[in-house]
Amino acid sequence: RARRIDKVRACFTVTENRIADTGNKKIYVQVIDPKKRILGANKTVNFDDGAVTYSNIEDFYFEGKALDICSNVMPAGEKFEKGLYQVNIYDEGNLISQSTFEMK
């Protein structure tokens, strides 16, 4: 139930890629509530191909192997609203994954 939740945990997997460059990487997590507000940090970063307003930045070291990452996002107010939420995952300015979930 929405009134009992104090944060949302968005988890995703960075898949194995042996030909990609290894090193420090950043993934931008965006969680949008039913009122179309971006939760969490709600800050914008600019890239050559556009801007992303994000909830959290997840920094990690990529070694070419699959890696599970989770990001905790706080509500826009004191509690979460009931309704449909959207989660978008960006690699720089590129949307690489999206999902939705509903809180009752």
N, C-alpha and C positions, 0 to 999 in steps of 0.2 A: 504494500500500500504506500502511496506517495507520501503521506504524512509521517510515516515511520522511517523514511530513508534520509540519511544525512549526507550521502555522496553517491555519485554514480561511478562505477568502475568500467571503463571501456578497455577491453582486451583484444589484441590482434596479434597475428604472427607475421613477422618479416620472413619471407620464404628464402630457401637456400638459393644462392646464385654464385656459382664459382667463377664467373667471368666479370662480375661487378667489382668495382674498386672496394678494397677494404679500408677501414678507418672509422673515425668519428662521424656519426650521422645524426640528423635531427628529423623527427617526424612530428607533424603538427596535428593535434587532435582538436576537433571542433564538435561540440555538443550543442544542439539547438533545441530549446524547449518548445512546448505547444504554442507559446505566445511569440515565437520566432526570435527569441533572445538568445544570444550566444552566452553560454554559461562559463564559469571559471574566470580566467585572466581577462578575457574579452579584449585582447590586444591585437594589433594588426602589424604584419610584417610584409614588406614589399619585395617582390622578385622581378626578374626581367619579364616574365610572362604573366604577371598579375600580382595581386595581393591576397593574403589569407588572414582572416580574423580568426584567432584560435582560442581554445579553452585552456590547453596545456601544450607544452613542448616536451617531447620525450627524447632525451639525448642517450645514445648508445654507441657501442663500438661494434661495427659489423665485420665479421671474419669470414663471410661467405656462407655461413651455415644458418639454418633456420633458428629464429629467436622469437620467443614469446614476450610480449610487452604489454603492461597494463598501465592505465592512466586514471587517476582519481580526480573527479570533477565535482566541484561544490555547486549548490543551487544559486540562482540569481538573487533570491531573497533569503528569508529564513528557512524556507522549506521548498520542496519540489511541488510543482503543479501536477494535477492529473492530466493525462493526455498522451499524445504521440510525440516521441523525441526522435531526433535524427542525429546520427553520429557520422562524421566525415573524417577521413584520414588523408592527410596531404604529405607528399614528399616535395618539399619546396612549394612551388605554386601549382603542382599537379595533383588533382584528386585521384587517389589510388584505390580507395575503398569507401563504401558507405553502407549504412545499415539503419534500421529503425527499431524502436521498442516502445511499448506502451506501459504507462504507470496508471494504476487504478486507484 
